[in-house]
Amino acid sequence: MVGLINVFKSNIACKTILLISTLVLMFSAGCSSQKDQLSNNNAVALSQDKHIILKRGTVIQQSFYGDDLWQRVRNGFQLQNEYLGANNSRIDQQQRLLTSNIKSTERLFAKGSPYLHYIVEQLEARNMPLELALLPAVESAYNPTAYSNMKAAGLWQFMPRTGTHFNLQQTRWYDGRLDIIASTNAALDYLQYLHNMFNDWPLALAAYNSGEGTVRRAIQQNQKLNRPTDYWNLSLPNETIHYVPKLLALSKIAFSPDNYQVNLAPIPNQPYFNKIEINHQIKLDTVASLIGVDSQELQNLNAGLKAQAVINNECPKQLLVPAHKAAIFSDLLATGSIPNENISLWNNYNIRSGDTLGSIAARHNTTVNELRSINKLANNQMLRAGQQLKVPMVASTSTSSNSSEQPLRTIVLKDNRKYTIQAGDNLWSISQKNNIKLERLLELNQLSANASIKPGQQLYLTDRN
């Protein structure tokens, strides 16, 4: 037994020496290039399970992780110490809602797998709470092409004006709010700005949702009434009241999924995508075919390219490709095997009776002057039914029969708290369609099992508050 213990100790000592030697070599061999990499990236992986976080060149955190990114996320939680064991009815309510449909919650977590590693690295580099990596789950359900009814867009749901303020370029052919890298960096800039303003993460998150002015006015109102000015005691919009608790509830579930019978699918603790610089004008479908990836996956990674193509001088000259295909794509670029495509940016539109240049411009998100310029129309030139005009491809709300281009497909986020009854619906079919127990549906809407319903009537699917 003593011999076995000595052998065990010897193995530990050898592994320790090996680890130290490896780290020393990594910092000494190629010292200048390694130093540049550290200063440029702030956070850099030094081995498969070792991560060192730097701030202005100084090591501020060293952590060991396994192969599952979720463990790394848990290690970086900073808000759970205050709320994990607390008796908070609003967090508990959101947790119950999330675990009332476990499969839906599991799918929600899984949707983040292409984006979480990048988000986590950026949060670590800024020493921000890793609970914030789950914020896109609340904002967009990790859908990079999501649009809200209020015109917010992307994973982080930037409004147009806020996006512009944080340098997210928005043109006809590119929207930085949909760009995974650009929008993530802008969102973290915005969150840091709000945290510096309020010196409190729940207040910063509330301001991210409803605006800093809304939160500031709520604080001032409570100050006048000599009431507490923390997030939990403010009078805020209904959506904001549920916003922070939902993020914290998601964090609780991610922290201890077994406690809630949630199967949190492992996510590899390695980059999902690589950024490749490209000077070619090329469609995403062409790239997908050349490197053998699903076209929709490539479109999601490059959602900021509204025309689903790299267009020189109109879009950032880069593409995000799945990491396991990056070498293939780089080799194709190096050997000149990537074609420089001639991409049409316009659809043909058949003028209908009653159309004017103003109405056509408004319908296609352009201007009268641009339509005249593109189509070489004189200022006094009359339109006639059946005549064809070139209109911007991406902004088109419909596709003409003689155009091979398709308009951009987006998903509008809806208020999922209510369901509008359709013709032919009954209470049972509504409960099945929305993955809610019939008893719970009846309870939420104070209905009896034989209650009559009619089309157009709305039913609550979650608590009314």
Secondary structure, DSSP 4 states (H G I P E B T S, - for coil): -HHHHHHHHHHHHHHHHHHHHHHHHHHHTTHHHHHHHHHHHSEEEEETTEEEEEETTEEEEEEE--SBHHHHHHHT--SHHHHSS---HHHHHHHHHHHTTHHHHHHHHHHTTTTHHHHHHHHHHTT--GGGGGHHHHHHTT-TTEEETTS-BTTTTB-HHHHHHTT--B-SSBBGGG-HHHHHHHHHHHHHHHHHHHS-HHHHHHHHHH-HHHHHHHHHHHHHTT---SGGGS---HHHHHHHHHHHHHHHHHHSGGGGT------BSS-SEEEEE--S-EEHHHHHHHHT--HHHHHHHTTTBTTSEE-TTTS-SEEEEEGGGHHHHHHHHHTT-S-------EEEEE--TT--HHHHHHHTT--HHHHHHHHT--TTPPP-TT-EEEEETTT-SS--TT----PPP-EEE--TTEEEPPTT--HHHHHHHTT--HHHHHHHTT--TT----TT-EEESS---
